[in-house]
Amino acid sequence: MTLSLRTALADAVILWRTDRDLMVRIAGVFVLLPMLAIGLLATTIAIDPAAQPEQIRAAVSAFYSANLIAVVAISLTLEFGTLMLLNLYLQRGRSVGEMLRASGLRLLPWVLLAMANGAILQLGFALFIVPGVYIFGRTWLMGTAYVAEPTRGLFGAIERGFRLSAGNGWRVAVLAFGTGVVLAAAVLVLLILVQGIVASLGGHPLVHAVLLVPVAAAGAAAFVFFTLVRIAAYRRLGGSINGM
């Protein structure tokens, strides 16, 4: 089956309207709050506007060293939130308690899969940008397969993801990267506007914290929609096995 980018995006919009109340509650706790937390932490990074690239890298490295535990906790919460969202749409009929248990029990393999994907992507981008983009397209559906078809296990999900993207690697990559870039750009524009407002008001920390809320909300919405596009692509390529 050839993946239609337009159809996948339309499916994602339909999913956005499905189970919206529960989706908003899940995203509010496991996506919005972690994003707000990392945003507030990031305000502690002190970088001079005239700083050289190596000085910026040193400041960011110092930030991660000082906040390693918090950053890891926030990252795990976001991964858990992704699992909850995938369970909501791919394992229909489950209660919130069942989704919490399923996501908790499968979090460690999920994180290991994400780390393996990250290592593969780094290798691809180390070779060149084009191979990295293609590899991203071939691996993007692995995590979705892991949640949608739990009987396959971790390695079965890896094989399933590769098989689903066969013949559609570039289409999946364009869908994922295109959606991600557009969503990230919109959130970045909002962040720049907020920073400009904060600077015009004297840079008060309280004002900054308050205005970070809409940025975090926009980031959470973008995160959720990106996940829904992932689900839509998986369902289209997976066919009837996913209830289509």
C-alpha positions as CSV (number, residue, x, y, z in Angstrom):
1,M,0.0,0.0,0.0
2,T,1.2,3.5,-0.9
3,L,0.9,6.0,1.9
4,S,-1.0,9.1,1.0
5,L,0.4,12.1,3.0
6,R,-2.8,14.1,2.6
7,T,-5.0,11.2,3.8
8,A,-2.7,10.5,6.8
9,L,-3.0,14.2,7.9
10,A,-6.8,14.1,7.4
11,D,-6.9,10.9,9.6
12,A,-4.9,12.7,12.3
13,V,-7.4,15.5,12.3
14,I,-10.2,13.0,12.8
15,L,-8.3,11.4,15.6
16,W,-7.8,14.8,17.2
17,R,-11.6,15.1,17.4
18,T,-11.9,11.6,18.8
19,D,-11.8,11.0,22.6
20,R,-10.8,14.7,22.9
21,D,-11.8,15.0,26.6
22,L,-9.6,12.1,27.7
23,M,-6.9,13.0,25.3
24,V,-6.7,16.6,26.8
25,R,-6.5,15.2,30.3
26,I,-3.8,12.8,29.5
27,A,-1.8,15.4,27.6
28,G,-2.4,18.0,30.3
29,V,-0.7,15.8,32.9
30,F,1.9,13.9,31.0
31,V,2.8,16.4,28.2
32,L,1.9,19.9,29.2
33,L,3.3,19.8,32.7
34,P,6.6,18.3,31.7
35,M,7.0,20.9,28.9
36,L,6.2,23.7,31.3
37,A,8.8,22.3,33.7
38,I,11.6,22.0,31.2
39,G,10.7,25.6,30.0
40,L,11.0,26.9,33.5
41,L,14.3,25.0,34.0
42,A,15.6,26.4,30.8
43,T,15.2,30.0,32.0
44,T,18.1,29.3,34.3
45,I,20.5,28.9,31.4
46,A,22.6,32.1,31.3
47,I,23.9,32.8,27.8
48,D,25.4,36.1,26.7
49,P,23.9,37.2,23.3
50,A,27.5,37.7,22.1
51,A,28.6,34.3,23.2
52,Q,30.6,32.1,20.9
53,P,29.4,28.6,19.9
54,E,31.7,26.9,22.3
55,Q,30.5,29.1,25.2
56,I,26.9,28.2,24.3
57,R,27.8,24.5,24.3
58,A,29.5,24.9,27.7
59,A,26.5,26.7,29.2
60,V,24.1,24.0,27.9
61,S,26.4,21.3,29.2
62,A,26.5,22.9,32.6
63,F,22.7,23.2,32.6
64,Y,22.3,19.4,32.0
65,S,24.9,18.6,34.5
66,A,23.2,20.6,37.2
67,N,19.7,19.4,36.3
68,L,20.3,15.9,35.1
69,I,17.8,14.1,37.5
70,A,15.1,16.6,36.7
71,V,15.7,16.4,32.9
72,V,15.6,12.6,33.0
73,A,12.4,12.6,35.1
74,I,10.8,15.0,32.6
75,S,11.9,13.0,29.7
76,L,10.5,9.8,31.2
77,T,7.2,11.5,31.9
78,L,7.0,12.6,28.3
79,E,7.7,9.0,27.1
80,F,5.0,7.8,29.5
81,G,2.6,10.3,28.1
82,T,3.4,9.1,24.5
83,L,2.6,5.6,25.6
84,M,-0.7,6.7,27.2
85,L,-1.7,8.5,24.0
86,L,-0.8,5.5,21.8
87,N,-2.7,3.2,24.1
88,L,-5.7,5.5,24.0
89,Y,-6.0,5.3,20.2
90,L,-4.5,1.9,19.4
91,Q,-5.9,-0.2,22.3
92,R,-9.5,0.9,22.2
93,G,-11.9,0.2,25.1
94,R,-9.4,0.3,27.9
95,S,-10.0,2.2,31.1
96,V,-7.7,4.9,32.3
97,G,-6.4,2.5,35.0
98,E,-5.7,-0.2,32.4
99,M,-3.8,2.3,30.2
100,L,-1.8,3.5,33.2
101,R,-0.8,-0.1,34.1
102,A,0.0,-1.1,30.5
103,S,2.1,2.1,30.0
104,G,4.0,1.6,33.2
105,L,4.7,-2.1,32.5
106,R,6.0,-1.4,29.0
107,L,7.8,1.9,29.7
108,L,11.3,0.4,30.1
109,P,11.2,-1.6,26.7
110,W,9.7,1.5,25.1
111,V,12.6,3.7,26.4
112,L,15.1,1.1,25.2
113,L,13.5,1.1,21.8
114,A,13.6,4.9,21.7
115,M,17.3,4.8,22.6
116,A,18.0,2.2,19.9
117,N,16.2,4.4,17.3
118,G,18.2,7.4,18.5
119,A,21.5,5.5,18.0
120,I,20.4,4.4,14.5
121,L,19.4,8.0,13.6
122,Q,22.7,9.4,14.8
123,L,24.5,6.9,12.6
124,G,22.4,7.9,9.6
125,F,22.9,11.6,10.2
126,A,26.6,11.1,10.8
127,L,26.8,9.7,7.3
128,F,24.8,12.5,5.8
129,I,21.4,14.3,6.2
130,V,19.6,12.3,3.5
131,P,20.4,8.9,4.9
132,G,19.4,10.1,8.3
133,V,16.0,11.3,7.0
134,Y,15.4,8.0,5.2
135,I,16.3,5.9,8.3
136,F,14.0,8.1,10.4
137,G,11.2,7.2,8.0
138,R,12.0,3.5,8.2
139,T,12.1,3.4,12.0
140,W,9.2,5.9,12.9
141,L,6.5,3.2,13.0
142,M,8.4,0.8,15.3
143,G,7.1,2.3,18.5
144,T,3.6,2.5,17.2
145,A,3.8,-1.2,16.3
146,Y,5.1,-2.0,19.8
147,V,2.0,-0.5,21.4
148,A,-0.6,-1.6,18.8
149,E,0.5,-5.2,18.6
150,P,1.9,-6.1,22.1
151,T,2.0,-9.9,21.3
152,R,4.9,-9.2,18.9
153,G,7.2,-8.1,21.6
154,L,10.0,-5.6,21.3
155,F,12.0,-7.3,18.5
156,G,8.8,-8.2,16.6
157,A,7.8,-4.6,16.7
158,I,11.1,-3.5,15.2
159,E,10.6,-6.0,12.4
160,R,7.0,-4.9,12.0
161,G,7.9,-1.2,11.7
162,F,10.5,-1.9,9.1
163,R,8.0,-4.1,7.1
164,L,5.3,-1.5,7.3
165,S,7.5,1.3,5.9
166,A,8.9,-0.9,3.1
167,G,8.3,0.9,-0.2
168,N,7.1,4.0,1.8
169,G,10.3,5.0,3.6
170,W,10.5,8.4,1.9
171,R,6.8,9.1,2.2
172,V,6.9,8.3,5.9
173,A,10.0,10.4,6.4
174,V,8.5,13.4,4.5
175,L,5.3,13.1,6.5
176,A,7.1,12.9,9.8
177,F,9.8,15.6,9.1
178,G,7.4,17.9,7.4
179,T,4.8,17.7,10.1
180,G,7.5,18.0,12.8
181,V,9.2,21.0,11.2
182,V,5.9,22.9,10.7
183,L,4.7,22.3,14.2
184,A,8.1,23.1,15.8
185,A,8.3,26.3,13.7
186,A,4.9,27.5,14.9
187,V,5.9,26.9,18.6
188,L,9.2,28.6,18.0
189,V,7.5,31.7,16.6
190,L,5.3,31.8,19.7
191,L,8.3,31.4,22.0
192,I,10.1,34.3,20.3
193,L,7.1,36.5,20.6
194,V,6.8,35.6,24.3
195,Q,10.5,36.3,24.9
196,G,10.1,39.7,23.2
197,I,7.1,40.5,25.4
198,V,9.0,39.5,28.5
199,A,12.0,41.6,27.6
200,S,9.7,44.6,27.0
201,L,8.3,44.2,30.5
202,G,11.7,44.1,32.1
203,G,12.3,40.4,32.1
204,H,10.6,39.8,35.5
205,P,10.8,36.0,36.3
206,L,7.1,35.8,37.3
207,V,6.0,37.4,34.0
208,H,8.3,34.9,32.2
209,A,6.8,32.0,34.1
210,V,3.2,33.1,33.3
211,L,3.8,33.6,29.6
212,L,5.5,30.3,29.3
213,V,2.2,28.6,29.9
214,P,0.7,29.3,26.4
215,V,4.1,28.3,24.9
216,A,4.0,25.0,26.8
217,A,0.3,24.5,25.8
218,A,1.2,25.1,22.1
219,G,4.1,22.7,22.5
220,A,1.9,20.0,24.0
221,A,-0.7,20.4,21.3
222,A,2.0,20.1,18.6
223,F,3.4,17.0,20.5
224,V,0.0,15.4,20.5
225,F,-0.8,16.1,16.9
226,F,2.6,14.7,15.8
227,T,1.8,11.5,17.7
228,L,-1.6,11.3,16.0
229,V,0.0,11.6,12.6
230,R,2.2,8.7,13.6
231,I,-0.8,6.7,14.6
232,A,-2.6,7.6,11.4
233,A,0.3,6.5,9.2
234,Y,0.6,3.3,11.1
235,R,-3.1,2.5,10.7
236,R,-3.1,3.3,7.0
237,L,-0.1,1.0,6.3
238,G,-1.2,-1.6,8.9
239,G,-4.6,-2.1,7.3
240,S,-7.3,-4.2,9.0
241,I,-5.0,-5.4,11.8
242,N,-5.4,-2.0,13.4
243,G,-9.2,-1.8,13.2
244,M,-9.4,0.3,10.0
